[in-house]
Amino acid sequence: MSKVSYYTAEGLKKLREELNHLKDVERPKASQAIGEARDKGDLSENAEYDAAKEAQGMLEMKISKMEEILSGARVIDESQLDLTKVLALSKVKIKNQTNGMEMTYTLVAESEADLATGKISVNSPIGKGLLGKSVGDTAEIQVPSGIMKFDILEISR
């Protein structure tokens, strides 16, 4: 049974585009590489052929995994989400109690996480620690360097 995972409409579109690219562009390239290697002679001692076959196997495995992910993917309807607590797709403004630094993160699915754009995975230590918290709560989060405390300042979409 496939695992259900939640995505933004944009994240799901990106996932589908990547899968289509693998199927429509990369798969034909892999077949062509195998054909070219096969034309070079004896297959029993043809390292190029073995490498091309292995690359094709890895590609097919990646395609299969992405199809499995897509079969369990659901788009979150942001208009139905509760703004009183932190959930997936929440935009959370937090303050680090240790250094007073304020940060804003959006909690997203693991495949959409990108720290450079402020998107952290709901499966990350900080993401897990923030889930279910409300404005005014303090989140104590176990990270590799110890326990960090964050004040929840604001929740939005």
C-alpha positions as CSV (number, residue, x, y, z in Angstrom):
1,M,0.0,0.0,0.0
2,S,1.4,3.4,-0.9
3,K,2.0,6.1,1.6
4,V,-0.2,9.2,1.3
5,S,1.8,12.5,1.2
6,Y,0.5,16.0,0.8
7,Y,1.7,18.6,-1.6
8,T,1.0,22.1,-2.8
9,A,-0.5,22.3,-6.3
10,E,2.9,23.7,-7.5
11,G,4.9,20.9,-5.8
12,L,2.7,18.2,-7.4
13,K,3.0,19.8,-10.8
14,K,6.8,19.9,-10.5
15,L,6.8,16.2,-9.5
16,R,4.7,15.2,-12.5
17,E,6.9,17.3,-14.8
18,E,10.0,15.5,-13.5
19,L,8.4,12.1,-14.0
20,N,7.4,13.0,-17.6
21,H,10.9,14.2,-18.3
22,L,12.3,10.9,-17.1
23,K,9.9,8.9,-19.2
24,D,10.0,11.0,-22.4
25,V,13.6,12.2,-22.5
26,E,15.8,10.1,-20.2
27,R,14.3,6.6,-21.0
28,P,14.8,7.0,-24.8
29,K,18.4,8.2,-24.2
30,A,19.1,5.1,-22.1
31,S,17.7,2.8,-24.8
32,Q,19.8,4.5,-27.4
33,A,22.9,4.1,-25.3
34,I,22.3,0.4,-24.9
35,G,21.7,0.1,-28.7
36,E,25.0,1.9,-29.5
37,A,26.9,-0.2,-27.0
38,R,25.4,-3.4,-28.4
39,D,26.5,-2.5,-31.9
40,K,30.2,-2.4,-30.7
41,G,30.4,-6.2,-30.6
42,D,30.8,-9.0,-28.1
43,L,28.4,-8.4,-25.2
44,S,30.3,-10.7,-22.8
45,E,33.3,-8.3,-22.6
46,N,31.5,-5.0,-23.3
47,A,31.8,-2.7,-20.2
48,E,30.0,0.1,-22.0
49,Y,27.0,-2.2,-22.6
50,D,27.0,-3.3,-18.9
51,A,27.2,0.3,-17.8
52,A,24.3,1.3,-20.1
53,K,22.1,-1.5,-18.8
54,E,22.9,-0.6,-15.2
55,A,22.0,3.1,-15.9
56,Q,18.7,1.9,-17.5
57,G,17.9,-0.2,-14.4
58,M,18.6,2.8,-12.1
59,L,16.4,5.0,-14.3
60,E,13.5,2.5,-14.2
61,M,13.8,2.2,-10.5
62,K,13.6,6.0,-10.1
63,I,10.6,6.2,-12.4
64,S,8.9,3.4,-10.4
65,K,9.6,5.2,-7.1
66,M,8.2,8.5,-8.5
67,E,5.1,6.7,-9.8
68,E,4.5,5.2,-6.4
69,I,4.9,8.6,-4.7
70,L,2.5,10.2,-7.2
71,S,-0.1,7.4,-6.6
72,G,-0.2,8.5,-3.0
73,A,0.1,12.2,-3.5
74,R,-2.8,14.5,-2.5
75,V,-3.1,18.3,-2.9
76,I,-3.8,20.2,0.2
77,D,-6.7,22.7,0.0
78,E,-5.2,25.6,1.8
79,S,-8.6,27.3,2.3
80,Q,-9.7,24.5,4.6
81,L,-6.7,24.6,7.0
82,D,-6.9,25.8,10.6
83,L,-4.9,29.0,11.2
84,T,-4.8,28.6,15.0
85,K,-2.1,25.9,14.9
86,V,0.9,24.9,12.8
87,L,0.1,22.4,10.1
88,A,1.6,21.4,6.8
89,L,1.7,24.4,4.5
90,S,1.6,26.8,7.5
91,K,3.9,29.8,7.3
92,V,5.3,30.2,10.8
93,K,7.2,33.1,12.2
94,I,9.4,31.9,15.1
95,K,11.9,33.6,17.4
96,N,14.9,31.7,18.7
97,Q,15.0,32.2,22.5
98,T,18.8,31.8,22.6
99,N,19.9,34.5,20.2
100,G,16.6,36.4,19.6
101,M,16.7,35.8,15.8
102,E,13.4,35.8,14.0
103,M,12.8,33.4,11.1
104,T,9.8,32.6,8.9
105,Y,9.4,29.1,7.5
106,T,6.8,27.3,5.5
107,L,6.2,23.7,6.4
108,V,6.0,21.5,3.2
109,A,6.3,17.9,2.1
110,E,9.8,16.5,2.2
111,S,10.3,16.6,-1.6
112,E,9.4,20.3,-1.7
113,A,11.7,21.4,1.1
114,D,14.2,24.1,0.1
115,L,15.9,26.0,3.0
116,A,17.1,28.7,0.6
117,T,13.4,29.7,0.0
118,G,12.3,29.2,3.6
119,K,10.6,25.9,3.0
120,I,11.3,23.2,5.6
121,S,10.1,19.6,5.7
122,V,7.3,18.6,8.1
123,N,9.6,15.6,8.8
124,S,12.6,17.6,9.8
125,P,13.3,18.0,13.5
126,I,12.2,21.7,13.5
127,G,9.2,20.9,11.3
128,K,8.1,18.1,13.7
129,G,8.6,20.3,16.7
130,L,6.4,23.1,15.3
131,L,3.5,20.9,14.2
132,G,0.4,21.4,16.4
133,K,1.8,24.5,18.2
134,S,-0.2,27.8,18.4
135,V,0.7,31.4,18.6
136,G,2.3,32.2,21.9
137,D,3.5,28.6,22.5
138,T,7.1,27.7,23.0
139,A,8.5,24.8,20.9
140,E,11.3,22.8,22.5
141,I,13.0,21.0,19.7
142,Q,15.8,18.4,20.0
143,V,18.4,19.0,17.4
144,P,21.9,17.4,17.0
145,S,23.5,20.3,19.0
146,G,21.0,20.1,21.9
147,I,17.6,21.5,22.6
148,M,16.5,24.7,20.9
149,K,13.5,26.8,22.1
150,F,11.4,28.8,19.7
151,D,8.5,31.1,20.4
152,I,5.7,30.9,17.9
153,L,5.0,34.5,16.9
154,E,2.7,34.2,13.9
155,I,0.9,31.6,11.8
156,S,-0.4,32.3,8.3
157,R,-1.0,30.7,4.9
